[in-house]
Structures are given as structure tokens and as C-alpha cells.
Amino acid sequence: MNLSRRHFISTSALTIGGALVTASAEPEKEVIKGFDQTATDIDKTTVWKPFSDRKVKVGIVGHGVCRFGLQFGLQNHPNVELIAVSDLFPDRCADMAKQAQCAKTYTSLEEMVKDDRIEAIYCATDAPSHAKHAILCMEHGKHVATAVPAFRGDIEDAERLLECCRKNKGLVYSMFETSCFHDDLYAMEKLFTAGVFGNIIYSEGEYCHPHVLGAPSLGSYKDWRKNGCPMWYPTHATAYYVGVTHQSFVDVSCQGTARFDKSQRTPNAIGNIFNSEVGLFRTAEGGLSRMIICGSQGEYLEAGRIRGEYAGYSKTFTGDATGEKRHYEAVRSGLKLKKYALPPGVEPGGHGGSHGYLGDDFIDSILRNRQARVGVIDALNMTTPGYYAHLSAMKDGETMKIPQYSL
């Protein structure tokens, strides 16, 4: 939630609403990777039309290094009344309130949930608290969205979160997985649902974050980033199967790589020495999927591709005669493969132009009483496999079964 400061990143400039802004009195620094990826291809023939004139009363929690609470455009959405913001650090809370032009602040989420005016809360909090904070919000009758992943480290959080969603089916739960609104994944999901690909034989997903050897990681509240493993943060990659098919992984064999200098392989608080992990997953369809979470030099990636019975997608669509015919018929029947127009004032934002879409989807799902783009089952199916992948890596690739979830 409130990420601790690091000298090298504490003055990062962030892209918000398409403009480069910095915290007051702080010099401009390089934008954090992912936030600079704002290019996106929107269907220019569409115009946003209001579904309702109702304004959902929203609270936002978490500013931190990434200023992540305000990245999704909720404070600018025409169907939102921003009631309050919160951050554990007073200076960050004040900056958040100023940027959002919000008069009411709370010292913590625990205080915010007591506000009966608030209907929905977005928790841009520390990853280990995502499940706990989502449950807290729902137990107080609030719709809730969290940043990724759905939980981190404690596998019991998965069952607790699922049980809470079962008890509160009238409330929207959303996980803001950015890959789901990448241009390519958005098109893949539409085509898969239309039956264009057939079953998915093979898929790949990659979350590769360039990291200079020996450099400190991004700052984090209570140093949570230091005390985990790569596969505990898998959703940018696993979305390239789960977010396309809305199906699950059933087992995994995974290997990890550590620093090549064995003298630098000091286990962290959970005993992890790996800085990259690669998993081979079997899917519920019977296909295979390779997922990579990699800390190294090279291109920054939140990417993936799929290969089906009749067609595949890797940046662009490719199919055999059957796949091409199915693609043509789906598009002729009105299937839209480009993202729709956003409300005025809401920009697509970073991570492949996904931020504004996730915020809008959360609000629209509340107004229409529907499931969010990434509901609890998809969220768990993107997150839980990483937990078992790391267990496999710790056992030299032993195949591990992955729990299956349903509401």
C-alpha cells in the first residue's frame, strides 16, 4: 500500500491522464517500466454512451512509489463521486488528496470502510494485503477492486477470499490485471469466445522486468518485494491463458534460476534464491502453457501468445483455412476486436493502455450488476498457479497439482 522510499526511485515521474507529472518539489526521473507503455488501438467508430447518470460513491486507498491509486482514472470517471482517499503516510495521503481534488482523507483503510457513504473501494495496497483488504471491504458491504495479485504468499488467503465472495455475491470483486486490456489479449479473448481458435494447444506468457544486477528493487511497504519469489507475482503472464479462455491450469513443473555467483545466493526471508522462474503448466483443456517471470536485462515484457487448433495470435492473427473462415464470419457478424471508447476524462493510461479500461470496467460492472472483467475465479486462476510453480521450483521441477475453484 504505502511503499517505502528508495533514493533511486522516490522522485519517479509518472504518467497520469496522458500527461507527465511529478510530485511537488521533486525533480523529474525516469518513468517506472510499464507506466510508460501507453500506446493503444481504440475503435474510432465507437463513442462512449452513458449507461446511467448514477454516480458510484468511491474511496481509493494507496499512493506509494507508483501513485497507483490514482492511475486508473476513477477520480475522473463521470459515474464516480470520489468520497475519500487514504494512505498510511500522511505526506502521501495529502499529495493524493491534492492530485485527486478530494477533501476527505482517512488514515487507513480500516477507518475508510466505516464510512457508510462509500459504496466501492479500490485498494492499491501492498500485495500481501490484497486478499485481506478485499475481504475487509466486502465484509463492510463495499464493492472492491485490488491491484494484482489476488493474494501473495499465504495460500490460505485464496480460500478465504473465495469464501467471502461466495457470501457476498451481490458485491463486485475485481482484480486490476493490466494484461487483460492489452490490445492483443483483448482481441484474443473475443476471438476465443467466438470459437475462432478452437481449443488452445499451447500458450505463452511473459513478465520480464529489466533489473540491473545488484541494484535495489522498487521500494515497498514493509519490504514486501524483497521477501517473496518471482512466481508469487505471475498475473501479467498467466493472464495470457486465463484471461483469454477463462479456464484454469491444473498442474505445473517449474525451474528457477539464481545468481550465477554462488556467493551471492543468500536466501531471503522465505528461503528463496531465485530471481527468475519458468513454469510449464498443463491446462484444463489438455494443452500446455509456458509462463516466465524473469528479472534480468533485456526488453521489458508483459506479453504472450496462443496457438489453437485452427488459429493462433502473436501480435497478429494467423489461421488455417478453417481459422480464417471462422475469423471472417465472426467479424462479419459484428465482433469488435478493438477496444471501445472510454468516458470523457478517462485516459487509457499505462501498461498497454489498460488503466482507464480497468477503472471503467469496475464502475460499469457495479452499475450493470455484472461480473468484472477479472472476477474472483479468474483472479485466483491467474495467481494460485504461481504459488505452486514456486513450490515445484524448490523441489527441482516436481509436478505440483493446482487447486480448482468455482463459485
C-alpha positions as CSV (number, residue, x, y, z in Angstrom):
1,M,0.0,0.0,0.0
2,N,2.4,2.7,1.2
3,L,5.6,1.7,-0.4
4,S,8.8,2.7,1.5
5,R,11.1,5.2,-0.1
6,R,14.2,4.4,-2.1
7,H,16.6,7.1,-3.1
8,F,16.8,5.9,-6.6
9,I,13.1,5.9,-7.2
10,S,11.5,8.3,-4.7
11,T,11.2,11.1,-7.3
12,S,9.9,9.0,-10.2
13,A,7.8,10.9,-12.7
14,L,4.5,9.2,-13.5
15,T,2.2,9.3,-16.5
16,I,-1.3,10.2,-15.3
17,G,-4.1,11.1,-17.7
18,G,-1.6,11.2,-20.6
19,A,0.5,14.0,-19.0
20,L,3.8,13.7,-17.3
21,V,3.5,14.9,-13.7
22,T,5.8,14.8,-10.7
23,A,5.3,15.2,-7.0
24,S,5.7,18.8,-5.9
25,A,9.3,20.0,-5.4
26,E,10.7,16.7,-6.7
27,P,13.0,16.5,-9.8
28,E,11.9,14.5,-12.8
29,K,13.2,10.9,-13.1
30,E,12.6,8.0,-15.5
31,V,9.1,6.7,-15.6
32,I,8.7,3.2,-13.9
33,K,8.6,0.5,-16.5
34,G,5.1,-0.4,-17.6
35,F,3.7,3.1,-16.8
36,D,5.4,4.4,-20.0
37,Q,3.5,1.9,-22.2
38,T,0.5,4.0,-23.2
39,A,0.1,3.3,-26.9
40,T,-3.2,1.6,-27.6
41,D,-5.5,1.0,-30.6
42,I,-9.1,2.1,-29.9
43,D,-12.1,1.5,-32.2
44,K,-12.5,5.0,-33.6
45,T,-16.0,4.2,-34.7
46,T,-17.3,3.9,-31.2
47,V,-18.5,6.7,-28.9
48,W,-18.9,6.3,-25.2
49,K,-22.6,6.4,-24.2
50,P,-23.6,6.8,-20.5
51,F,-25.5,3.7,-19.2
52,S,-26.7,5.6,-16.2
53,D,-26.5,9.0,-14.6
54,R,-25.9,7.4,-11.2
55,K,-22.6,8.2,-9.5
56,V,-21.0,5.4,-7.6
57,K,-19.5,6.7,-4.3
58,V,-15.9,5.6,-4.3
59,G,-12.9,5.5,-1.9
60,I,-9.3,5.0,-3.1
61,V,-6.6,3.6,-0.9
62,G,-2.9,3.7,-1.6
63,H,-0.5,6.2,-3.2
64,G,3.1,4.8,-2.7
65,V,6.0,4.9,-5.1
66,C,3.8,4.3,-8.1
67,R,1.0,6.7,-7.1
68,F,-1.1,3.7,-8.1
69,G,-4.4,4.5,-6.5
70,L,-4.9,7.4,-9.0
71,Q,-3.6,5.7,-12.1
72,F,-6.9,4.1,-13.1
73,G,-9.0,7.3,-13.7
74,L,-11.6,6.5,-11.1
75,Q,-11.4,10.1,-9.8
76,N,-12.2,11.4,-13.3
77,H,-15.0,9.0,-14.2
78,P,-18.3,10.7,-14.9
79,N,-20.1,7.9,-13.0
80,V,-18.0,8.3,-9.9
81,E,-18.2,10.6,-6.9
82,L,-14.9,10.3,-5.1
83,I,-15.7,10.4,-1.4
84,A,-12.3,9.9,0.2
85,V,-8.7,8.8,-0.2
86,S,-6.3,7.2,2.2
87,D,-2.6,6.4,2.7
88,L,-0.8,5.4,5.8
89,F,1.9,8.0,5.2
90,P,0.4,11.5,5.9
91,D,2.5,13.3,3.3
92,R,1.5,10.8,0.6
93,C,-2.2,11.0,1.7
94,A,-2.1,14.7,1.4
95,D,-0.5,14.6,-2.0
96,M,-3.1,12.0,-3.1
97,A,-5.9,14.2,-1.9
98,K,-4.4,17.2,-3.7
99,Q,-4.0,15.4,-7.0
100,A,-7.5,13.9,-6.8
101,Q,-9.0,17.2,-5.6
102,C,-10.6,15.2,-2.8
103,A,-11.3,17.0,0.5
104,K,-11.8,13.9,2.7
105,T,-9.0,11.7,3.8
106,Y,-8.6,8.7,6.1
107,T,-5.6,7.5,7.9
108,S,-6.2,3.9,6.9
109,L,-8.5,1.5,5.0
110,E,-9.7,0.2,8.4
111,E,-11.1,3.7,9.0
112,M,-12.4,4.2,5.5
113,V,-14.6,1.1,5.5
114,K,-16.6,2.6,8.4
115,D,-17.8,5.4,6.1
116,D,-21.4,4.4,5.2
117,R,-21.4,6.8,2.3
118,I,-18.8,4.8,0.4
119,E,-20.1,2.0,-1.9
120,A,-16.9,0.9,-3.6
121,I,-13.2,0.9,-2.7
122,Y,-10.1,0.5,-4.9
123,C,-7.2,-0.9,-2.9
124,A,-3.8,-0.1,-4.4
125,T,-2.2,-1.5,-1.2
126,D,0.7,-3.8,-0.5
127,A,0.4,-7.1,-2.4
128,P,0.4,-9.4,0.7
129,S,-2.6,-7.5,2.0
130,H,-4.8,-7.6,-1.2
131,A,-6.9,-10.6,-0.1
132,K,-7.2,-9.3,3.5
133,H,-8.2,-5.8,2.3
134,A,-10.7,-7.1,-0.3
135,I,-12.4,-9.3,2.4
136,L,-12.5,-6.3,4.8
137,C,-14.2,-4.2,2.2
138,M,-16.8,-6.8,1.3
139,E,-17.5,-7.6,5.0
140,H,-18.4,-3.9,5.3
141,G,-20.7,-4.1,2.2
142,K,-18.4,-2.5,-0.3
143,H,-17.7,-3.4,-3.9
144,V,-14.0,-3.9,-4.1
145,A,-11.1,-3.8,-6.6
146,T,-7.5,-4.5,-5.9
147,A,-4.2,-4.3,-7.7
148,V,-2.5,-7.6,-8.6
149,P,-2.0,-10.3,-7.5
150,A,-5.2,-11.6,-5.7
151,F,-3.0,-12.7,-2.8
152,R,0.7,-13.1,-2.2
153,G,2.4,-15.8,-0.2
154,D,-0.4,-17.1,2.0
155,I,-2.3,-19.8,0.1
156,E,-5.0,-19.8,2.7
157,D,-5.9,-16.3,1.5
158,A,-7.2,-17.9,-1.7
159,E,-9.8,-19.9,0.1
160,R,-10.7,-17.0,2.5
161,L,-11.2,-14.6,-0.5
162,L,-13.3,-17.1,-2.4
163,E,-15.5,-17.9,0.6
164,C,-16.1,-14.1,1.1
165,C,-17.1,-13.7,-2.5
166,R,-19.5,-16.6,-2.2
167,K,-21.1,-15.0,0.8
168,N,-21.3,-11.6,-0.9
169,K,-22.5,-12.4,-4.4
170,G,-24.3,-9.1,-4.7
171,L,-20.9,-7.3,-4.5
172,V,-18.5,-6.8,-7.3
173,Y,-14.9,-8.1,-6.8
174,S,-12.4,-7.1,-9.4
175,M,-8.6,-7.6,-9.8
176,F,-7.0,-5.0,-11.9
177,E,-4.8,-7.2,-14.2
178,T,-3.4,-4.9,-16.8
179,S,-2.7,-7.6,-19.4
180,C,-6.4,-8.2,-19.9
181,F,-6.8,-4.9,-21.6
182,H,-3.7,-5.1,-23.7
183,D,-4.8,-4.7,-27.4
184,D,-3.7,-8.3,-28.3
185,L,-5.2,-10.1,-25.3
186,Y,-8.4,-8.1,-25.7
187,A,-8.7,-9.4,-29.3
188,M,-7.7,-12.9,-28.3
189,E,-10.4,-13.2,-25.7
190,K,-13.1,-12.0,-28.2
191,L,-11.9,-14.5,-30.8
192,F,-11.6,-17.4,-28.4
193,T,-15.2,-16.8,-27.1
194,A,-16.4,-16.7,-30.7
195,G,-14.8,-20.2,-31.3
196,V,-12.3,-19.0,-33.8
197,F,-9.2,-20.7,-32.3
198,G,-10.8,-24.0,-31.2
199,N,-9.1,-25.4,-28.2
200,I,-5.8,-23.8,-27.2
201,I,-3.0,-26.3,-27.8
202,Y,-0.2,-24.1,-26.5
203,S,0.2,-20.7,-24.9
204,E,2.9,-18.5,-23.5
205,G,3.1,-15.6,-21.1
206,E,6.0,-13.4,-20.0
207,Y,6.5,-10.8,-17.4
208,C,10.2,-9.8,-17.8
209,H,11.3,-6.8,-15.8
210,P,14.8,-5.4,-16.6
211,H,16.8,-5.3,-13.4
212,V,20.5,-4.2,-13.0
213,L,22.4,-6.9,-11.1
214,G,23.0,-5.7,-7.6
215,A,20.6,-2.7,-7.8
216,P,17.9,-2.3,-5.1
217,S,14.4,-3.3,-6.1
218,L,11.5,-0.9,-6.1
219,G,10.6,0.3,-2.7
220,S,7.8,-1.5,-0.9
221,Y,5.8,-1.2,2.3
222,K,7.5,-3.3,4.9
223,D,9.8,-4.5,2.1
224,W,7.3,-7.0,0.8
225,R,9.0,-7.0,-2.6
226,K,12.2,-8.4,-1.1
227,N,10.5,-11.3,0.7
228,G,9.0,-13.4,-2.0
229,C,9.8,-15.1,-5.3
230,P,9.1,-14.4,-9.0
231,M,6.1,-16.7,-9.3
232,W,4.3,-15.0,-6.5
233,Y,3.7,-12.1,-8.9
234,P,2.6,-14.1,-12.0
235,T,-0.6,-12.5,-13.3
236,H,0.8,-10.3,-16.1
237,A,1.9,-13.6,-17.7
238,T,-0.8,-16.1,-16.7
239,A,-3.4,-13.7,-18.0
240,Y,-2.3,-14.7,-21.5
241,Y,-4.1,-18.0,-20.9
242,V,-6.6,-17.5,-18.1
243,G,-7.7,-14.0,-19.4
244,V,-8.2,-15.4,-22.9
245,T,-10.0,-18.6,-22.1
246,H,-11.4,-18.1,-18.6
247,Q,-10.1,-21.6,-17.9
248,S,-7.5,-22.9,-15.4
249,F,-4.2,-24.6,-15.1
250,V,-4.3,-28.0,-13.5
251,D,-0.6,-28.8,-12.8
252,V,2.9,-27.3,-13.1
253,S,6.5,-28.2,-13.3
254,C,8.8,-25.2,-12.7
255,Q,12.5,-24.4,-12.6
256,G,14.2,-21.4,-11.1
257,T,17.5,-19.6,-11.8
258,A,19.6,-17.9,-9.2
259,R,22.6,-15.6,-9.4
260,F,25.5,-17.4,-11.2
261,D,27.9,-16.2,-8.4
262,K,27.1,-18.7,-5.7
263,S,28.5,-16.4,-3.0
264,Q,25.6,-14.0,-3.7
265,R,22.8,-16.6,-3.4
266,T,21.6,-15.5,0.0
267,P,18.1,-16.8,0.8
268,N,15.6,-14.2,1.6
269,A,13.0,-14.4,4.4
270,I,11.1,-17.2,2.7
271,G,14.2,-19.1,1.7
272,N,14.1,-18.1,-2.0
273,I,17.2,-17.6,-4.0
274,F,15.6,-17.4,-7.5
275,N,15.4,-14.2,-9.5
276,S,13.7,-15.9,-12.4
277,E,11.3,-18.8,-12.7
278,V,9.9,-20.6,-15.7
279,G,6.9,-22.9,-15.4
280,L,5.3,-25.5,-17.8
281,F,1.6,-25.7,-17.0
282,R,-1.0,-28.2,-18.2
283,T,-4.3,-26.5,-18.8
284,A,-7.9,-27.7,-18.1
285,E,-8.3,-28.1,-21.9
286,G,-5.4,-30.6,-22.0
287,G,-3.0,-28.1,-23.6
288,L,0.3,-26.8,-22.4
289,S,1.4,-23.3,-21.3
290,R,4.8,-21.9,-20.6
291,M,4.9,-18.9,-18.2
292,I,8.0,-16.8,-17.4
293,I,8.6,-14.4,-14.6
294,C,12.1,-13.0,-15.2
295,G,14.3,-10.4,-13.6
296,S,17.2,-9.8,-16.0
297,Q,18.4,-7.4,-18.7
298,G,16.6,-7.2,-22.0
299,E,13.3,-6.0,-23.3
300,Y,10.5,-5.1,-20.7
301,L,7.7,-7.6,-21.4
302,E,4.1,-8.1,-20.4
303,A,3.4,-10.3,-23.4
304,G,2.1,-13.6,-24.6
305,R,0.7,-15.6,-27.5
306,I,-1.6,-18.6,-28.1
307,R,-1.7,-21.4,-30.7
308,G,-5.0,-23.1,-31.2
309,E,-6.5,-25.9,-33.3
310,Y,-7.4,-23.6,-36.2
311,A,-5.6,-20.3,-35.5
312,G,-3.1,-18.5,-33.3
313,Y,-2.3,-15.0,-32.2
314,S,1.1,-13.5,-31.7
315,K,0.7,-9.7,-32.1
316,T,-1.4,-10.5,-35.1
317,F,-3.9,-13.2,-36.1
318,T,-2.8,-16.2,-38.2
319,G,-5.1,-19.1,-39.1
320,D,-5.5,-22.1,-41.5
321,A,-8.5,-22.1,-43.9
322,T,-10.9,-23.0,-41.1
323,G,-9.5,-20.4,-38.8
324,E,-9.6,-17.7,-41.5
325,K,-13.2,-18.6,-42.3
326,R,-14.2,-18.5,-38.6
327,H,-12.4,-15.2,-38.2
328,Y,-14.1,-13.7,-41.2
329,E,-17.6,-14.9,-40.1
330,A,-17.1,-13.6,-36.6
331,V,-16.1,-10.1,-37.7
332,R,-18.8,-10.0,-40.4
333,S,-21.3,-10.9,-37.6
334,G,-20.2,-7.8,-35.7
335,L,-17.4,-9.0,-33.4
336,K,-15.3,-6.0,-32.4
337,L,-11.6,-6.7,-31.8
338,K,-10.5,-3.2,-30.9
339,K,-11.2,-1.6,-27.5
340,Y,-14.2,0.6,-27.1
341,A,-14.2,4.3,-26.3
342,L,-13.7,5.4,-22.7
343,P,-15.8,8.0,-20.9
344,P,-14.7,11.6,-21.3
345,G,-11.9,12.5,-18.9
346,V,-10.7,8.9,-18.5
347,E,-7.5,8.2,-20.4
348,P,-6.3,4.6,-21.3
349,G,-3.1,5.2,-19.3
350,G,-0.1,2.9,-18.8
351,H,0.6,-0.8,-19.1
352,G,-0.5,-1.0,-22.7
353,G,-3.3,1.5,-22.4
354,S,-5.1,-0.7,-19.8
355,H,-5.5,1.5,-16.7
356,G,-8.6,3.5,-17.7
357,Y,-10.3,0.4,-19.0
358,L,-9.9,-1.5,-15.7
359,G,-11.3,1.5,-13.8
360,D,-14.2,1.9,-16.2
361,D,-14.9,-1.8,-16.2
362,F,-15.1,-1.8,-12.3
363,I,-17.6,1.1,-12.3
364,D,-19.7,-0.3,-15.2
365,S,-19.9,-3.8,-13.5
366,I,-21.3,-2.1,-10.4
367,L,-23.9,-0.1,-12.5
368,R,-24.9,-3.1,-14.5
369,N,-24.8,-5.6,-11.6
370,R,-22.4,-7.9,-13.6
371,Q,-19.1,-9.7,-13.0
372,A,-16.0,-7.6,-13.6
373,R,-13.5,-8.4,-16.4
374,V,-11.3,-10.2,-13.9
375,G,-13.6,-11.7,-11.2
376,V,-12.5,-13.8,-8.3
377,I,-12.3,-17.1,-10.2
378,D,-10.1,-15.7,-13.0
379,A,-8.1,-13.8,-10.3
380,L,-7.4,-16.9,-8.4
381,N,-6.7,-18.9,-11.5
382,M,-4.1,-16.3,-12.5
383,T,-2.5,-16.1,-9.0
384,T,-2.6,-19.5,-7.4
385,P,-0.6,-21.3,-10.1
386,G,2.4,-19.2,-9.3
387,Y,2.3,-20.3,-5.7
388,Y,2.5,-24.0,-6.8
389,A,5.1,-23.2,-9.5
390,H,7.5,-21.9,-6.9
391,L,6.9,-25.0,-4.7
392,S,7.8,-27.0,-7.8
393,A,11.0,-25.0,-8.4
394,M,12.0,-25.5,-4.8
395,K,11.7,-29.3,-5.5
396,D,13.7,-29.2,-8.7
397,G,10.7,-29.3,-11.0
398,E,8.5,-31.8,-9.3
399,T,5.0,-31.7,-10.8
400,M,2.5,-30.0,-8.5
401,K,-1.3,-30.2,-8.7
402,I,-3.1,-26.8,-8.7
403,P,-6.4,-26.3,-6.8
404,Q,-9.5,-25.7,-9.0
405,Y,-12.0,-23.1,-8.0
406,S,-15.7,-22.4,-8.5
407,L,-18.4,-20.2,-7.1
